Amino acid sequence: MKTSISGKWALVTGSTRGIGRQVAIGLARQGANVIVHGRSAEAAAETCAVLSELSVSVEVVAGELSSVEGVESVIQQIREKVGDIDILFNNAAISQEAQPVLEQSRELWDKVFQVNVHALIRLCQAFAPGMQKKKWGRIVNVSSGIADQPDLAAYSVSKAAVDKFTRDLSVALKDDGITVNYVDPGWIRTDMGGPDAWDDVSSVLPGMIVPVLLPDGGPTGKGYSAQNYKMLSDSYQG
Ligand SMILES: NC(=O)c1ccc[n+]([C@@H]2O[C@H](COP(=O)([O-])OP(=O)(O)OC[C@H]3O[C@@H](n4cnc5c(N)ncnc54)[C@H](OP(=O)(O)O)[C@@H]3O)[C@@H](O)[C@H]2O)c1
């Protein structure tokens, strides 16, 4: 059984391209209104063009997640355009150049953690209270199945932090009708995943949005693998 998200407002960070664009499309096919986010409004044009063919409302919010001010600007813009949101899909993230773990600088770790962890935490803090008021919400944080690649430790450790934060937040919000889960898309051919990755970006649907469509009172604090849901029925594809 899946829950209806028709008419709900969803923020998908990093939805100008790649996996985030697929998530935006998947949610819109289920009837959700979507806030498309990236660092520039221009970059959102292609995603918006696809969404314009679906009967949902779309807003664009531009802002850097690599600075505290940029994150606050994203939050402010959303409050002005939409107010509270119902679905927070923390997808945006950066990776890094591979380099020996013992040589990865403090600056690199700070940069990766700002975008992948601190921005995500701040967005949860900003928008969970609105969900608590409505006694309904879905928070999905994008994780990674990356393992045993110390040359990418700043990135992989940031994703481990996302997983732990998700589990902790799920406990704090468990009585408020809000599920908080994390999802691994698989190794996907995007700008981040590169051309040698195993799967096409279209393969992330419907799996990526399964944690959004969970029934009320459904699992929270859990990890999902998008590639496990390729065989789900068409109703999940919208
Ligand atoms: N691809 C994979 O194989 C793979 C595997 C495991 C997990 N993941 C995770 O899946 C998620 C999406 O990955 P992807 O492959 O789709 O990445 P991608 O193709 O590199 O797209 C990244 C998205 O994030 C936005 N973004 C990047 N830096 C940003 C910043 N500093 N501030 C604000 N927005 C920023 C980009 O928007 P603009 O450039 O338009 O600003 C873009 O929309 C990430 O969380 C990633 O860690 C990916």
PDBQT file of the ligand as one rigid body, heavy atoms in Angstrom, charges set to zero:
ROOT
HETATM    1  N1  LIG A 301      25.713   8.783  -9.330  1.00  0.00    +0.000 N 
HETATM    2  C1  LIG A 301      25.988   7.768  -8.515  1.00  0.00    +0.000 C 
HETATM    3  O1  LIG A 301      26.507   6.715  -8.928  1.00  0.00    +0.000 OA
HETATM    4  C2  LIG A 301      25.655   7.873  -7.052  1.00  0.00    +0.000 A 
HETATM    5  C3  LIG A 301      25.910   6.746  -6.230  1.00  0.00    +0.000 A 
HETATM    6  C4  LIG A 301      25.573   6.793  -4.879  1.00  0.00    +0.000 A 
HETATM    7  C5  LIG A 301      24.993   7.949  -4.371  1.00  0.00    +0.000 A 
HETATM    8  N2  LIG A 301      24.779   9.039  -5.183  1.00  0.00    +0.000 N 
HETATM    9  C6  LIG A 301      24.149  10.207  -4.586  1.00  0.00    +0.000 C 
HETATM   10  O2  LIG A 301      23.013  10.586  -5.353  1.00  0.00    +0.000 OA
HETATM   11  C7  LIG A 301      22.825  12.011  -5.249  1.00  0.00    +0.000 C 
HETATM   12  C8  LIG A 301      22.729  12.620  -6.638  1.00  0.00    +0.000 C 
HETATM   13  O3  LIG A 301      23.900  12.287  -7.350  1.00  0.00    +0.000 OA
HETATM   14  P1  LIG A 301      24.058  12.558  -8.925  1.00  0.00    +0.000 P 
HETATM   15  O4  LIG A 301      24.889  11.456  -9.440  1.00  0.00    +0.000 OA
HETATM   16  O5  LIG A 301      22.755  12.846  -9.533  1.00  0.00    +0.000 OA
HETATM   17  O6  LIG A 301      24.948  13.896  -8.890  1.00  0.00    +0.000 OA
HETATM   18  P2  LIG A 301      25.193  15.000 -10.037  1.00  0.00    +0.000 P 
HETATM   19  O7  LIG A 301      24.849  14.454 -11.359  1.00  0.00    +0.000 OA
HETATM   20  O8  LIG A 301      26.560  15.508  -9.796  1.00  0.00    +0.000 OA
HETATM   21  O9  LIG A 301      24.115  16.141  -9.669  1.00  0.00    +0.000 OA
HETATM   22  C9  LIG A 301      24.302  16.854  -8.477  1.00  0.00    +0.000 C 
HETATM   23  C10 LIG A 301      23.140  17.797  -8.242  1.00  0.00    +0.000 C 
HETATM   24  O10 LIG A 301      23.427  18.515  -7.026  1.00  0.00    +0.000 OA
HETATM   25  C11 LIG A 301      23.510  19.912  -7.284  1.00  0.00    +0.000 C 
HETATM   26  N3  LIG A 301      24.662  20.493  -6.579  1.00  0.00    +0.000 N 
HETATM   27  C12 LIG A 301      25.960  20.118  -6.697  1.00  0.00    +0.000 A 
HETATM   28  N4  LIG A 301      26.733  20.901  -5.921  1.00  0.00    +0.000 NA
HETATM   29  C13 LIG A 301      25.910  21.776  -5.311  1.00  0.00    +0.000 A 
HETATM   30  C14 LIG A 301      26.115  22.853  -4.399  1.00  0.00    +0.000 A 
HETATM   31  N5  LIG A 301      27.336  23.186  -3.962  1.00  0.00    +0.000 N 
HETATM   32  N6  LIG A 301      25.054  23.563  -3.983  1.00  0.00    +0.000 NA
HETATM   33  C15 LIG A 301      23.808  23.258  -4.440  1.00  0.00    +0.000 A 
HETATM   34  N7  LIG A 301      23.543  22.267  -5.297  1.00  0.00    +0.000 NA
HETATM   35  C16 LIG A 301      24.584  21.527  -5.728  1.00  0.00    +0.000 A 
HETATM   36  C17 LIG A 301      23.684  20.050  -8.795  1.00  0.00    +0.000 C 
HETATM   37  O11 LIG A 301      23.063  21.243  -9.233  1.00  0.00    +0.000 OA
HETATM   38  P3  LIG A 301      23.806  22.400 -10.126  1.00  0.00    +0.000 P 
HETATM   39  O12 LIG A 301      25.077  21.842 -10.655  1.00  0.00    +0.000 OA
HETATM   40  O13 LIG A 301      22.792  22.736 -11.173  1.00  0.00    +0.000 OA
HETATM   41  O14 LIG A 301      24.015  23.500  -9.152  1.00  0.00    +0.000 OA
HETATM   42  C18 LIG A 301      22.959  18.825  -9.342  1.00  0.00    +0.000 C 
HETATM   43  O15 LIG A 301      21.577  19.096  -9.500  1.00  0.00    +0.000 OA
HETATM   44  C19 LIG A 301      23.993  12.526  -4.418  1.00  0.00    +0.000 C 
HETATM   45  O16 LIG A 301      23.589  12.606  -3.073  1.00  0.00    +0.000 OA
HETATM   46  C20 LIG A 301      25.038  11.437  -4.569  1.00  0.00    +0.000 C 
HETATM   47  O17 LIG A 301      25.956  11.427  -3.503  1.00  0.00    +0.000 OA
HETATM   48  C21 LIG A 301      25.096   9.021  -6.504  1.00  0.00    +0.000 A 
ENDROOT
TORSDOF 0
